[in-house]
Amino acid sequence: MPVVLSQLTTLLVEPSKAQHKIIEGYLKDIGVSKVIWVRTGEQAVKNLGNESIDLIITAMHLEDMTGTDLILKIRTGDINRNVPLMLVSSETSYRYLEPIRQAGVIATLPKPFKREQLEKSLYATLDLHDPDQIQLNKIDREDFNVLLVDDSEMSRRHIRNLLTRMGLENISEANNGKEGMQMVNANFYDLIVTDFYMPEMNGEEFIEYIREDSSQASVPILMVSSEANESRLAGVRQAGVSAICDKPFEPKTIKQMIERILD
């Protein structure tokens, strides 16, 4: 097991004592020795102010708020706003899950789960702690320009953080496809990363414009989206997207996709 696991400080936000024992037992089995357990969202926020936390694992339904509320509070606050987050929940409602995905939760683990599933989800977050594992290869990163298009500021912040850890520093941002279109008309980009659902112009319409009406018709385009409707995704593929990555995603998956579409 990599040494980094033994150095992790994990904040576990779980109202159930029984679930806490199961999760902490699994964590210790795979090498995570320091686990701070709290039952409520407010206790979690308080600990973030007092401790250096490397990872947060939270349930969806807490005693004083939802996991979504907690993650939004962390992402929009000033303390540990970029700390990696993992959701453990049997929740399937789009109303609960979509905001938490947009907030940048890195892994979602359904209940019940096995130790091996927890371990895989852990590594999905640990890539963010080890930049060498996600550094892009064979790319002149200093002259590489990226356009990130997403109407969620929190989602843009999360993806930008990941791209920066890959070594990409020249990253421009747009709030929607229409704004992205204007930026494409004014600047040259080596890669475009876009969401699907956006106001003004959605991801599919944005891709169609780039492929059919812009001067950068061949630019690689990666869509990062929680969209699961196959008919909508088929439209995106028809529009000319280079690759589609689900939210939430593993950092290594994004790295591999970017390297593949740039090769």
N, C-alpha and C positions, 0 to 999 in steps of 0.2 A: 504494500500500500504506500502511495507517495507520502512523504513527510508532511506535506501541506495539510493533510487531513488532521494530523495530531495537533496542528497549530491553529486550527479553526476555533473561533468562538461563535457558537451558534445560539441564537435566541429562538426558542420554541414557544409559540403562542398557541396554547391549546387548553380549552376549558375542562376537558375530561382528564381526570387523573389516570384512568386506565389507558387512554390513548397516549398520554404523555409517557407512561412507562414503556409502552410498546415502541414508540418512535425513538425515545432515548436509548432503549436497549439495542435497537438496530444501529443507531448512530455509533454507539460504543463498539459494537461488533465490527464495524468497518473502519474504526480508528479515530473517530471524533470523540475526544475525551471531555471537552469543556462545553456543556450544554446548560444554558440558563432558561429555566422554565417559568413562564407567567401565564395567567389565565385570561387576562383582559387586554384590550387594545391600549388602554391608558397606561397599564403597567409596562407594556412593550415600549411605548413612546418614552416613558420615564427611564427605562434601562438604556435606550439608545443615547440618552443624554449623559449617562453615567459610565457606560462601558464602550469599548471598541468592539463593535459587532462585525463579523465577516459574512454572516449568512442569517437570514430570517426565514423560519419555517412557520407558516400560520395556517390555522383552520379557517374555513369560510365563516362559520357562525360562532361569534364570540359572545360573552355575556353582555358587553356594553356597546358593541358595534359589529359590523360585518368585516370579514377579511379585506373586502374591497375598500371600505372606509379607512381601515388601518393603512393599507398600501397607498391610498391617495394622500393620507395625512403625512406619510413618510416622504412620498415623492414631491409633494408641494411644500414641505417644510425645509428647515435649514440644517437639520441634523441627519447625517447618514442618508441623504436623499438618493444616493446611487448604490446603496447596499443591495447585494443580490437577494432576490426573494423567491421563495418556493411556496406554492399553495398545496395543501393537503385537504382534499374535499371530495365528497361524492356528489356535489352539486352539478347539475347539468343545465340549469336555466341560463339562457342567453342574457337575461337581465342582470344576473350576478356576474357571469364570467366575462362578458365583453369589456366592461370597464376595467377589470383587473388585468386583462390582456393588454388593453391600451396603456395601462400604467406601467407595463414593462415587466410583469412577472415572468421569470425565466423558465420555470418548470411547473407543471401542474400534475400532481400525483393523486389518482383517484383512490378512494377507500372502497374496500380493503386493499392493501398492497403487501408485497413481499419485500424482504430485505434487499433483494437484487434490484427491484424497481426503485427503491429509495436511493441505492448506490448510484444507479444510472442518472437519476435526477440530480444528485449531488455533483456528479462530474459535469453535468450540463451547466451548472453555476460556477464550478471551479475554474473553467476555462477563462473566466473573467479575472481570476486572480493570478493567472500565469500567462502574461503576454507572449512569451516565447512559443506557446502552443498555438496561438492564433495569428502570428505574424504572417502577412502575405508574402509569398515567394515570387521572385522573378518580376517584380514590379518596381519601377522607379517611383517611389512613394512621394518624393518631393515635388514632382511635376504632375501628380495624379489628382485630378479634380472630380469631386463627387457632388451630385445634387441629391438631397434627401427631401422627399415630398410626403408630408403627412399632416393632417389637421390636428393631431394630438401632440401638444408640446411635450408631454411626458414620454410618449412613444418616440418622438424625435430625439429627445435627450438620451433615452436608453440606447437607441441604435447608433447615435453619434458617439456615445461613450465606447461602444463596441468597435466601431470603425476606427476610432482614435487608438484603441488598444491594438488594432491590427497594423498601426503605423501610418494610417491615412490622416492627414492634417488639413488638407484643403477641402473643407466640407461646407457647401452652401445649403440653405434650408428654404423651403417654400411651404406655405400653409395649406395649399390645395393645388389641384391640377392646373387651374387657370393661372395662378401665380407661377407655377412651375413652367408653364408654357412661355410666359414672358421672359423667364430667366434663361430658358433654352434658346430663345431668339437673340438674347444679348450676350451669352457666354458659351464657351465650349466645355463639354464635360466628357470624362473618360468612363463614368459609370453613373447611372441614375437608379436610386432606390426609392420605390413608391409604395404607398398604401393603396387599398382598393376603395374603401368608402371615404369620400371627401366631398365637401360642399363645392359649389361652383362648377367643378369638373371632376368626375371620379377617375379612378386609376385607369380603367379601360379606355375612357375617352382621351385621357392624357397620353396613353401609349399610342393610340390611333393617330393622334396629332403628330407625335414625334416621328412615327414610321411613314406617314403619308404626306405631311405638309412642312416638316422642319428641314433644316439643312444638316441635321445630325441623325439621319434616318437609321444609321447602322450602330448607334451608341448602344452598348449593353444595358439592359433594363432588368433589374431584380425587383419583383413584387414581394413585399413582406406583409401578409394579411391573415386575419382569422377567418376569412371567407371560406365556407365549406360547401356552398352550393355548386355542384358540378356544372350546371348550365351556365352560371355566371363565370366560372373559371374557364370554361371552354371559350367564352367570348374573349377573355383576356388573352388566352393562348392564340386565338385567331387574330387578335390585334397585333401580336408580335412580341410579347414579353419573352425575355431570354430565360428566365427561371422564376418559379414561385416557391416561397418559403412560408410555412405556417407560423402563426403566432400561437403560443409562445414557441421559441426556437432555441436550439443549442447553438452557442457561438461557433463551435467547430463546423456546424452545418452551413452557417452563413459563409464562413471562410472557404469551405470547399466549393460552394456554389459560385462565389465570386471568382475564385481561381479557375473554375471550369468555364465560366462564360467569358472570361478574359483570355483564355488560352487560344 
